[in-house]
Each structure stands twice: as structure tokens, then as C-alpha cells.
């Protein structure tokens, strides 16, 4: 797949910013340009099926963007950076409109990025809604591990 040249992913942070920007705008071409073109790529949307491979991921985002972008704001990012892989765990604040009005739904998400000659690309996006009334778990490690 030809990748747009306007998406700069020289850093993991730039790739993540472009990912959430494409999601907010509902821009399928920009979103798919950020993914590693690989059959091992995986995407799980909140309450959704496990999408394996770039074709399934494209179909998932096509359906998601059918009515426009998703108003999602990342926060509380925790990151681990290696030479060729980076893992970000974060909280997504998603604005959802429904019959009862607009509300914010919090999701916890893990994004895994792979470094390629073309820049950092998304290998995995997995998001899950936080149970209503529950706050995302604190990110500080426990004092005792077992």
C-alpha cells in the first residue's frame, strides 16, 4: 500500500499523535498509512472482535468511520521504548453521544509500535472500556509483587 508522505512517524510520539488525529477526523487513508502492513497486525476496539491482519483492520476502521470520526483524547500515557518496538499504555477519553446526551467513556488502551525503515508503525491497538463507575487502575506498581 502506498503511504501518504504527509504522515511523519520519525518518533513513536509522532505516530501516536497521527493515530489519534486520524481517528478524530475519521480519515481512513491516514489511519491505514500508520499501520504495519503485516498479517500479524492486530486491532481490538472496545467490545469488538479481534481483527487480525491489515485487511480485517481496514474493514474495522471503515465501519467505525462510516459516520465520521471518533472524538477520543489520549491521556496518562505510560511508555516503554526499545530499539525496534515501543509499547504505550494509556487512557482514552471518548465522547459518546446517545439518547441520554453526551458523556465521556473511559477506555484503557495498549498501542504497540514497530520501527521500520519508513518510520514507526502501529502493530497492535487494543482498547477496552472501563466499567461504568470504575476509574482506571492506578499506574503505580504495587509495593509487594507476590
Beta strands, then each sheet from edge to edge (+ up, - down):
strand 1: 42-44
strand 2: 50-52
strand 3: 72-81
strand 4: 85-98
strand 5: 101-116
strand 6: 119-129
sheet 1: 2+ 1- 6- 5+ 4- 3+
end
